[in-house]
C-alpha cells in the first residue's frame, strides 16, 4: 500500500495510537483525521481530530475518545482511521482520503460451529425420512425440505427448502482444487505444472448414511489416484435443511503430487441467487497476498459486480478473511456460510472452465466470454496467492502457497 501517513497501535485499549508522517517536505496541517469503531463489522462509534500537528518524518502519539467499556469482550473490535484533505489540492477535492489504516483492538474470539437441530417450543422434533430405494439418488425428506445425493458420485445434487431451490437444476456441490490460471500463473507455467488438480481422478469408494443425534449424516470417501490422496466428505443435515460440510484430504506418505491452486468446494446456485452480503475484506477483489489495501467490514454487493474484466479472462472476484457470507435472492431467501476460521469465497456468473484458456494462453478478451445461467459460488479454506513479483516465472511467497499435504475444511451452509 503506497501512502505517506501511517497510523499504528500504541495502547488501543486506552485509545492511544501513533501517527508517522512519512512526507519529507510537508507537515500534516493540511489533513484531518476521521475514525470509526467497528464491532463485529458494524460501525458503533466515530469521531474526528481536526488538527494534526506533526512535522515531516516525525512520529507523534494521539488519543482518540472512543469508549470500549460497554463492548462485550468476545466481540471483534476494529478501528478504521482515515486521513483526509482539509482543502482541495490540484485534482483532489476536499475530503479526499490520502491515507488510511485499520487497526485491530480485539481479535475475533474462538469460534465454534454449534451445528444442531433447531428446537421450536411446543413442536415435536421430527426426524427426516431417508429414502434409499431409488436407484440413482439418496433422498432426505422432511416437511420443509427435500435433499438428494447422487449415489454414483456421492455429491449433493438437489437442495430445496420451503419451495426454494438452493441448487440450480443440474448443479451439485463438488470439491474444487483448481482456478482459471492468471497471467502470473501462465508465466510460471502453472497451468501445466498443476494440471493434475484440474481432474485429480476422484473415484467414489464408499457412500454411507446414518442418523446420529437426530441429524442425518452422509459420508462419502474417494480415491484420488492421480494425486495419491484420499478425500472424505461428510455432511450433517438438521431439521431445517441446513448442512454442515467437512472436506478432508489425506495425502499419501510417498505422494509426489504438485501443490494446489485451492482447497475448497463449489456449487451452482440459481441465477436469481444474486445478492451478496459478507463480513470480510472488501469491497474490491482480494487474495491472500494482495489484500492489505482492503478493510474488514460488512459489505453488500451483487454477483454482477464481482466480475473484473481483465484484458484476458482469468481468475477474479475473490474475497478473503471472511467471517460469514450470505448468498440470497432479492427476497432474502438463500444461505449463510460460516466456518470456524476465516475463509475465502467468490460468486460469479461465469464458470471456472469458461475463464480457463487451457494449456496455453489464448487471445481472448473477457467481454467475449458468455455468462452462465447460474451463480457459481466457490467456498475455499484457502487459495494460492497471486505472486505479482513478475509475470514471467516468479512464484508466490512460500506462506501463500499450498503444498500437497493433509487439509481439512469445515463449514456450515445455513438456510435463510
Secondary structure as UniProt FT lines:
FT   STRAND          5..11
FT   HELIX           12..14
FT   STRAND          16..21
FT   TURN            29..30
FT   STRAND          31..39
FT   TURN            40..41
FT   STRAND          42..49
FT   TURN            56..57
FT   STRAND          59..63
FT   TURN            69..70
FT   TURN            73..74
FT   STRAND          77..85
FT   TURN            90..91
FT   TURN            94..95
FT   STRAND          97..106
FT   TURN            121..122
FT   STRAND          129..131
FT   STRAND          137..142
FT   TURN            143..144
FT   STRAND          145..150
FT   TURN            151..153
FT   STRAND          156..161
FT   TURN            162..163
FT   STRAND          164..165
FT   TURN            169..170
FT   STRAND          173..176
FT   HELIX           183..187
FT   TURN            188..189
FT   HELIX           190..193
FT   HELIX           195..198
FT   STRAND          202..212
FT   TURN            213..214
FT   STRAND          215..224
FT   HELIX           225..227
FT   STRAND          229..237
FT   TURN            239..240
FT   STRAND          243..251
FT   TURN            253..254
FT   STRAND          262..270
FT   TURN            271..272
FT   STRAND          275..282
FT   TURN            288..289
FT   TURN            292..293
FT   STRAND          295..302
FT   HELIX           303..305
FT   STRAND          319..328
FT   TURN            330..331
FT   STRAND          334..348
FT   HELIX           352..355
FT   TURN            358..359
FT   HELIX           366..368
FT   STRAND          374..383
FT   HELIX           398..400
FT   STRAND          407..415
//
